[in-house]
Amino acid sequence: MKELLLCLVFILGSTLGYSQYKDKLKNKALMDSLIRKHNILHPDKVLRQAMYESGWLQCRYCSMKYNNPFGFRHKDWITEENSKGYIIFQSLEEAVKYYARWQKKYYHGGDYYAFIDNIGYAEKKGYTDYLKIMW
């Protein structure tokens, strides 16, 4: 009986792990297609940003609730409920369009990771180092 129970736990655990992996791949493909659709420069690097910032589109505030996979914030969006000021987009595609406009305004060529570091995109030290090794 013990062996059967352990076997069931292993099978269910494996299935749940596979399901989460499948969801991550689906979310990655969705973001990749939106990024490429809007001709964002350095699409692989930007995709890494989206996946990291949003926890593979599973972060409650960054993606699911606010449709903000890049974690864009602005002081005008700060409220009691949204204390960090995440910008709220109507859809993931709207967020990607915003990123495209942001990139066009601020990025003028060169090493994209250096640009991300220099513009202060992330507060976390080593942010771009992590992006480089993500996958």
N, C-alpha and C positions, 0 to 999 in steps of 0.2 A: 504494500500500500504506500509506504514511504517513497519507494522508487517511482511509482506512478505519479504521485503528487509532485515530486521533484521534476519529473519529465514534463508535466503540464506547466509548471512554473517556468521552466526553461523555454518551452515552446511559446508560451504567451509573452515572455520577456523578449524573445527574439522577434516575434511578430510585431510587438509594439515598437521595438527599436527600428525595424525595417520600415514601419509606417512613418515614423518620424523622419527617417532618412529620405523616404520617398517625398514627403512634404517639403523638406528642405530643397530637394532637387527641383520640384515643381515651382517653388517660390523663386529659386535662382533663375530658372528658365523664364519665368514671367518677367522678372526685373531685367534680365539680359535683353529680352525682346523689346521692352519699352525703352531701354537706354539706347539700343541700336536704332530703333524707329525714329528717335529724335536726334540722331546724329551727334551724340555726345562724344567729345574727344576722349581718348583713353578709356574706352568702354569697359575693359577688363578691370582696370583699377577702380573705376567708379562703381562697378558691380560689387567689388570687394567692400567698398565703403558702405554701400546699401545693406549688404548682408551683415556686416559687422555692426553697424549702427542700429539695425532693426532686429538683431537676433534672428536672422533668416526670416524676416517678416513676421516674427512672433511676438515682438515687444509691444505691449499694450499701448504705450503712448506714441512710440516712434512710427508704428505702421498701422496696426489694426484700428485704433481709435481715431488717430489724427491723419492717417494716410501719409505719414512723413518718414519714409524709410532712411532718409539721410540725416535725420535728427536736426534739421534746421530750426533755429530758435530766433526769436526777436522780442525785444522788451515790450513792444506794443501788444504782444499776445499773452503777457503774463496776467493770470487771473488767480483766484483762490484755488480753483480746481487744476489749473495749468500753471503751477508755480514756477516752472522752468521756462515758460514761454514758447513751447513748441508751436510752430506754425501749423495750422489745421488746413489740410487740403481736401478737396472734394473727392479725390481719387488718387491712386498711386500714379496714374499717368500725369495728373496735374503736378504732382511733386517732381516727377522727372522733367517736365517742361520747365518748372522753376529752376531745377538744377542746371538745365541747358542754358537758361538766361543768366544765371549766376556765373556759370563757367565762362560764357562768352564775355561777360562784363569784366571779370577779374583775371582770367588766365590768358597769358600772351605768349605762350610757348615755353619750351624748356622742359626740364625734369618735372614730371607731374607730382611725384612724391615731395620734392623740394618745395614746389608751389603750395601743396597742402600744408606742409610744415610752416612755411613762411607766412602764409595768410592767417594762420592761427585757427584752422578749421576745427581742430580737436583740442580739448583741454588735457587729455590724457597723454602723459609722456610716453614716447615709444609707439604712438598710434600708427605712423606709417611703417615702422619696422614690422609691426604685427601684420599690417595689410600685405606686405611683401611676401610673407610666409604663409598666408592664410590657406592657400591650396596651390 
